[in-house]
Amino acid sequence: MMAKKAAKTGAGPTALIAVEQYFPKKERIVEDELAYHILPTGRAFLWLMRLIQNLMSMTVAIL
């Protein structure tokens, strides 16, 4: 039971690293091209994050 809970703790940090890979290389803290492969729903999650990032960028540009 405890091992299953421990196994789930890696998804959050891995998701953050995967999202960071869409930032320009100069702005990244960590480079890990495999992070999104490890996530259970990695590609869909990153697609959604990229969409949100683009929408936020457009909103800031308008203001």
C-alpha positions in Angstrom: 0.0 0.0 0.0 2.7 2.5 0.9 4.7 1.7 -2.3 1.7 2.6 -4.4 1.4 6.0 -2.7 5.1 6.6 -3.1 5.0 5.8 -6.8 2.3 8.5 -7.3 4.4 11.3 -5.9 6.7 11.5 -9.0 3.9 12.7 -11.4 3.8 16.3 -10.1 7.5 17.1 -10.4 7.7 15.2 -13.7 4.8 17.2 -15.1 6.5 20.5 -14.1 9.7 19.4 -15.9 7.8 18.3 -18.9 6.0 21.7 -19.2 9.3 23.5 -18.8 10.6 21.9 -21.9 8.3 24.2 -23.9 10.1 27.3 -22.6 13.0 28.7 -24.6 16.2 26.8 -23.8 17.8 29.9 -22.2 14.9 30.1 -19.7 14.9 26.4 -18.7 16.2 25.3 -15.3 16.3 21.6 -16.3 16.4 20.0 -19.7 14.8 16.6 -19.9 13.4 15.5 -23.2 12.0 12.2 -21.7 9.9 13.8 -19.0 6.6 13.7 -21.0 7.2 10.1 -22.0 7.1 9.1 -18.3 3.8 10.8 -17.6 0.7 8.6 -17.9 -1.1 11.1 -20.1 2.0 13.0 -21.0 1.3 14.2 -24.6 -2.3 15.2 -23.9 -1.2 17.1 -20.7 1.6 18.9 -22.6 -0.7 19.8 -25.4 -3.1 21.4 -23.0 -0.3 23.3 -21.2 1.0 24.6 -24.5 -2.5 25.8 -25.4 -2.9 27.6 -22.1 0.5 29.1 -22.5 -0.3 30.4 -25.9 -3.6 31.8 -24.8 -1.9 33.6 -21.9 0.7 35.0 -24.2 -2.0 36.4 -26.5 -3.9 38.0 -23.6 -0.7 39.7 -22.3 0.1 41.0 -25.8 -3.4 42.5 -26.1 -3.1 44.3 -22.8 
